[in-house]
Structures are given as structure tokens and as C-alpha cells.
Amino acid sequence: IAILQIVRALYDVERSESKLKYQATHDSLTGLPNRRYLERHLSRTLTTKPISEDESIGVLFLDLDRFKLINDTLGHVHGDALLIQVARRLQENIRPRDLVSRIGGDEFVIVLGDPITVDAAREFANRLRRGFSTPFNVGEIEFVVSASIGLALARPRGFLQGGPTINAVEELLRDADTAMYQAKEGGRDLVAVYEESMRTSVLERVELERDLRHAVRRGELHLVFQPIVAMSDSQVLGMEALVRWSHPTFGVLLPDRFIHLAEETELINEIGTWVLNEALRQLAVCR
């Protein structure tokens, strides 16, 4: 009996350790590998797979479009249920040696397990993206969502001697993330392949987003007024208030440079309130 108790105790300890190890390397919601597992897997893949100028290891960074709207309107329960279905669909559409992971929120990363050309990787990414055209059903609610995907391929110069470094792995993930933001900027539901020029664009976006948070307080916004004229007799019927941002670095910016950032960061309400109050203030002064 004592021996059986010892064996059972050892089994329980081993099972507990296995459970803790699994929890440390997998996402609790979807069961997919998490970022910790992803980085280790990517490091091993880059070490063991041949990388050339023509074929390399590809990383896809996938982000659902307007997912925050689902959480805000229907609640996190529906949002979580949708994420579980997205994870399942991605798993069903990858190849045997590929890895799909969830690294947080509505962000997923797919590591293409075999060296691949950039054209083949782009086509694979587009197949994943088109797979979202089939609606997701959560209870009685049907969701039609799209995804923006960034693609980056490992560069041979970073992995020639001694295997990939932590910085090299992080750089590849960062490049894929940068390309994903470019896909968002391009109109969403797109695949973008990383290029060096994208980094400058993303850095500018980060700077604009940071500065926009202080634009109202610093008095950097101003209005211009466009008359609304009747075609019949050229009588001025009203005025349209248009916001402009006098950025200290980039000069006067039109709304197409910053309104989408305001919407994504929820600053649009603050800016909208300022526009209304400022238009009324100027109207009162004119009268």
C-alpha cells in the first residue's frame, strides 16, 4: 500500500508539473501557444532550417479588423467566443509544420515552418485572409470579420553564425508587426510584405498618435470654415467647420492624417467636443 501511495504521489507531482508547464507556454483562452512558446519555437526553426536569399522562414502577424467594436458593443463574452473560433479556423488552415500562436488580444502570429519564397508566403497569407469570408457563428449571432496580415521573412545576414539571437527573433516579429500596421493603413483586410521603408512610416504614426493625445490641451487644433452655398442664387446657407492640426514637427495636417488615429484611440470624442465648442464660440464672437 505504501508503495502504491508513493507511486500515486509521484504521478500527481508529475501531472502537476506538466500542467504548470503547459499553462506557462499556452494561451488560457484558445489553448494556442503563447508568445513565450512562439519565441522559443521561432528560434529553433531559424536555427535548424536553411535560409537563403530566395527562400526563408516567414512570419505572419494577423490582427482582426475592428475587433474592439465587438467587445465594446456585445461584451467580452462574445469577443472571447469569437477569438476561440478564429483560433480554430487558423489551425484548420495551416500546414503540418506551421505554428499558430496567440500573443494577446486579437493578435495571432503564424510561423511558416519550412523555407518559402516571398510570393508563396504572400499567397498563403491571402488564403488565410480569404478564409475569414465565411462568417463566424457565436450563439445566434453571425459575425463577419476581416483580418489584416503583415508578412516578414528572415534575412540571412542575421542568422549565419551561431544561430539566431534574441534580438534577431524580436526583429523578425517586429517587422511582421510593422507590415501588419501597413496593411491597416492601406484600408484593412489586406496582406502587406515588410519593407525597410515601412519602419519610417510606423515611427511617424507612433509619434502622431502620441502627440495627438496632447493636441487639444496644447491648443494645436484650429478650425477653418467652408461656406455652404445655394446653387440657385449663390446665397450662403451655412458654414461647415473643418478641423486642422498645427503639428509642431509636420506642420498643418489635414484630417486624413489624424482622424483615423483619433477614432482608433478613442480621442475622437474629445476632439469632436472641442470642435463643437470652438465652432459655437466663434459663432458667438461673430454675432
Secondary structure, DSSP 8 states (H G I E B T S, - for coil): -HHHHHHHHHHHHHHHHHHHHHHHHB-TTT--B-HHHHHHHHHHHHHHS---SS-B-EEEEEEETTHHHHHHHH-HHHHHHHHHHHHHHHHHHS-TT-EEEEEETTEEEEE-SS-B-HHHHHHHHHHHHHGGGS-EEETTEEE---EEEEEEE--GGGSSSSS--HHHHHHHHHHHHHHHHHHHHTTSS-EEE--HHHHHHHHHHHHHHHHHHHHTTTT-EEEEEEEEE-TTT--EEEEEEEEEEEETTTEEE-GGGTHHHHHHTT-HHHHHHHHHHHHHHHHHHH-
